[in-house]
């Protein structure tokens, strides 16, 4: 089932065309073709400057949660490359203001499609090295997308994240989930809402609600922008964000 969007570098020829969420994006769309690649940058700007420590996490609302919180702009340039049909890799540099906070490497595999090419699924794994404090983070996610009709589509992710701690052999575990609902409003404009849940095992729950839109400037350029809030342990952090994408 086709969507209403214009032709792009990534036509998702091996499955339904489903938009990517802005904050927790994919490593290229599921079903991407060999040779596709992109560069993009995400920026998240807090609208309320406050610092909290939760579950011994210094920056619980940041891109690198166990880094020191500078109460600044969280941003991350990255490059994504499709090595073979449905197999993609990503390298990212999460930053806060001018400080490099981590090195992030991700891989993604598309399993296949079903329901007359309306359903597509795959998996993603992420390995990240946090610079200060020194921590290794490993994430494994199952991904699934479904195109409901030419206008509506939904994308879901569920998985877990393990983070080394100061104890010898110690590991903190978090359960992750993301559900994003999209509507193709015009050939170029998509509206949606992204919902991220992060549950620290034995600790607190964090919820991100991010209404957003994405506009296809041309076949190769796209911008995503949104505004919402993150809720956790008795306080709320409103924020705005955007992601600029160049596809090749």
Residue pairs with C-beta under 8 A, 6 or more apart in sequence:
1 16
1 116
1 117
1 118
1 147
1 149
1 150
2 17
2 150
3 16
3 17
3 147
3 150
3 151
3 153
3 184
4 150
4 151
4 184
4 186
4 187
5 17
5 184
5 187
5 188
5 190
5 216
6 187
6 188
6 216
6 219
7 219
8 216
8 219
8 220
8 222
8 247
9 36
9 38
9 219
9 220
9 247
9 248
10 28
10 29
10 32
10 33
10 36
10 247
11 17
11 33
12 18
12 29
12 30
12 31
12 32
13 31
13 33
14 31
14 32
14 33
14 85
14 86
14 110
14 113
14 120
15 30
15 31
15 110
15 113
15 117
15 120
15 145
16 31
16 113
16 117
16 118
16 119
16 120
16 145
16 146
16 147
16 153
17 29
17 147
17 153
18 29
18 30
18 120
18 145
18 146
18 147
18 153
18 154
18 155
18 182
19 153
19 155
19 180
19 182
19 190
19 192
19 214
20 26
20 29
20 155
21 155
21 178
21 180
21 192
21 194
21 210
21 212
22 42
22 194
22 210
22 212
22 214
22 224
22 225
22 226
22 241
22 242
22 243
23 42
23 44
23 194
23 196
23 208
23 210
23 241
24 157
24 178
24 194
24 196
25 40
25 42
25 243
26 108
26 124
26 143
27 80
27 88
27 89
27 90
27 106
27 107
27 108
27 124
28 36
28 37
28 38
28 80
28 81
28 82
28 88
28 108
30 86
30 108
30 110
30 120
30 121
30 122
30 143
30 145
31 85
31 86
31 110
31 113
31 120
32 82
32 85
32 86
32 88
32 110
33 82
33 85
34 82
34 83
34 84
34 85
35 82
36 81
36 82
36 247
36 248
37 79
37 80
37 81
37 82
37 247
37 248
38 79
38 80
38 245
38 246
38 247
38 248
39 77
39 78
39 79
39 80
39 245
39 246
40 77
40 78
40 80
40 243
40 244
40 245
40 246
41 75
41 76
41 77
41 78
41 243
41 244
42 63
42 75
42 76
42 78
42 241
42 242
42 243
43 73
43 74
43 75
43 241
43 242
43 243
44 63
44 73
44 74
44 75
44 239
44 240
44 241
45 73
45 74
45 239
45 240
45 241
46 61
46 71
46 237
46 238
46 239
47 237
47 238
47 239
47 240
48 236
48 237
48 238
49 71
50 71
50 235
50 237
51 58
51 59
51 69
51 71
52 60
52 233
52 235
53 60
54 60
54 203
54 204
54 232
54 233
55 172
55 200
55 203
55 204
57 65
57 66
57 200
58 65
58 66
58 67
58 68
58 69
59 65
59 66
59 67
59 68
59 69
59 96
60 204
60 206
60 232
60 233
61 206
61 230
61 232
61 237
61 239
62 69
62 74
62 96
62 101
63 74
63 76
63 94
63 96
63 101
63 102
64 94
64 96
64 101
64 102
64 128
64 130
66 130
66 133
66 135
66 163
67 96
67 101
67 102
67 130
67 131
67 132
67 133
68 132
69 96
70 96
70 97
70 99
72 96
72 97
73 96
73 97
74 94
74 95
74 96
75 95
75 96
76 92
76 93
76 94
76 95
76 104
77 92
77 93
77 95
78 90
78 91
78 92
78 93
78 104
79 90
79 91
79 92
80 88
80 89
80 90
81 88
81 89
81 90
82 88
83 89
85 110
86 109
86 110
86 122
87 107
87 108
87 109
87 110
88 107
88 108
89 105
89 106
89 107
89 108
90 104
90 105
90 106
90 107
90 108
91 103
91 104
91 105
92 103
92 104
92 105
92 106
93 100
93 102
93 103
93 104
94 100
94 101
94 102
94 104
94 128
95 101
100 131
101 130
101 131
101 132
102 128
102 129
102 130
102 131
102 137
103 128
103 129
103 131
104 126
104 127
104 128
104 129
105 126
105 127
105 128
106 124
106 125
106 126
106 127
107 124
107 125
108 122
108 123
108 124
108 125
108 143
109 122
109 123
109 124
110 120
110 121
110 122
111 121
111 122
111 123
112 120
112 121
113 119
113 120
115 146
118 146
118 147
118 148
119 144
119 145
119 146
119 147
120 144
120 145
120 146
121 142
121 143
121 144
121 145
122 142
122 143
123 140
123 141
123 142
123 143
124 139
124 140
124 141
124 143
124 157
124 159
125 138
125 139
125 140
125 141
126 137
126 138
126 139
126 140
126 141
127 136
127 137
127 138
127 139
128 136
128 137
128 138
128 139
129 135
129 136
129 137
130 136
130 137
133 166
135 163
135 164
135 165
136 163
136 164
137 161
137 162
137 163
137 164
138 161
138 162
139 159
139 160
139 161
139 162
139 176
140 159
140 160
141 157
141 158
141 159
141 176
142 157
142 158
142 159
143 155
143 156
143 157
144 155
144 156
144 157
145 153
145 154
145 155
145 156
146 153
146 154
147 153
148 154
150 184
151 183
151 184
152 181
152 182
152 183
152 184
153 181
153 182
153 184
154 179
154 180
154 181
154 182
155 178
155 179
155 180
155 182
156 177
156 178
156 179
156 180
157 176
157 177
157 178
157 179
158 176
158 177
158 178
159 175
159 176
159 177
160 173
160 174
160 175
160 176
161 173
161 174
161 176
162 171
162 172
162 173
162 174
163 171
163 172
163 173
163 174
164 170
164 171
164 172
165 171
165 172
172 200
172 201
173 200
173 201
174 198
174 199
174 200
174 201
175 197
175 198
175 199
175 201
176 196
176 197
176 198
176 199
177 196
177 197
178 194
178 195
178 196
178 197
179 194
179 195
180 192
180 193
180 194
180 195
181 192
181 193
182 190
182 191
182 192
183 190
183 191
183 192
184 190
185 191
187 216
188 215
188 216
188 217
189 213
189 214
189 215
189 216
190 213
190 214
190 215
191 211
191 212
191 213
192 211
192 212
192 213
192 214
193 209
193 210
193 211
193 212
194 208
194 209
194 210
194 211
194 212
194 226
194 228
195 207
195 208
195 209
195 210
196 206
196 207
196 208
196 210
197 205
197 206
197 207
197 208
198 205
198 206
198 207
198 208
199 205
199 206
204 232
204 233
205 232
206 230
206 231
206 232
207 230
207 231
207 232
208 228
208 229
208 230
208 231
209 228
209 229
209 230
209 231
210 226
210 227
210 228
210 241
211 226
211 227
211 228
212 224
212 225
212 226
212 227
212 228
212 241
213 224
213 225
213 226
214 222
214 223
214 224
214 225
215 222
215 223
215 224
216 222
217 223
219 247
220 246
220 247
220 248
221 244
221 245
221 246
221 247
222 244
222 245
222 247
223 242
223 243
223 244
223 245
224 242
224 243
224 245
225 240
225 241
225 242
225 243
226 240
226 241
226 242
227 238
227 239
227 240
227 241
228 238
228 239
229 236
229 237
229 238
229 239
230 236
230 237
230 239
